[in-house]
């Protein structure tokens, strides 16, 4: 099924994601814009999103007045790709699931964020951890670096936090060249 979906507004990272401060939200937004710009995409580019068995197309937008030239000098592919992938993954989780990121995970858990139900995550320090999220980014897919391969690798990596067997895990891989997102879910009992 293909569906036109709502906009992914990078400036909205500042709200509804308790694990992000305003400063970190801005950093993730800038890194995402850097990646999109490096791949020749502008404000409003449509990203194909494979979410479970459905395909959606989300325009990615940001407020006008962004200093693109300054951002191009401030980032490189080593740091921007992971941060840019975080930006889009956190927005997709918030928009397409019942969850939002509530806290950054500690190493060596094999995940990037703990997720909580959106309706329980109203900036409470004691929000319950209900799911996990692992994120990966690819600037431009190649023969040896493909989203499907990265999904398998990241699913294996999340086994480090499988010990309880009750928390589902989401793996999100963002590819900026198309742009494209692939999001899969594995339940704790799988």
Secondary structure, DSSP 8 states (H G I E B T S, - for coil): -EEE---EEGGGGGSS-TT--HHHHHHHHHHHHHHHHHTT--TT-EEEEEETTEEEEEEEE--S---HHHHHHH--HHHHHHHHHHHHHHHHHHHHSSEEEEEE--TTSS-SEEEEEGGG-SS-TT----EEEEEEEESS--SSS-HHHHHHHHHHHGGGG-TTS-SEEEEEEEETTTTEEEEEEE-TT-
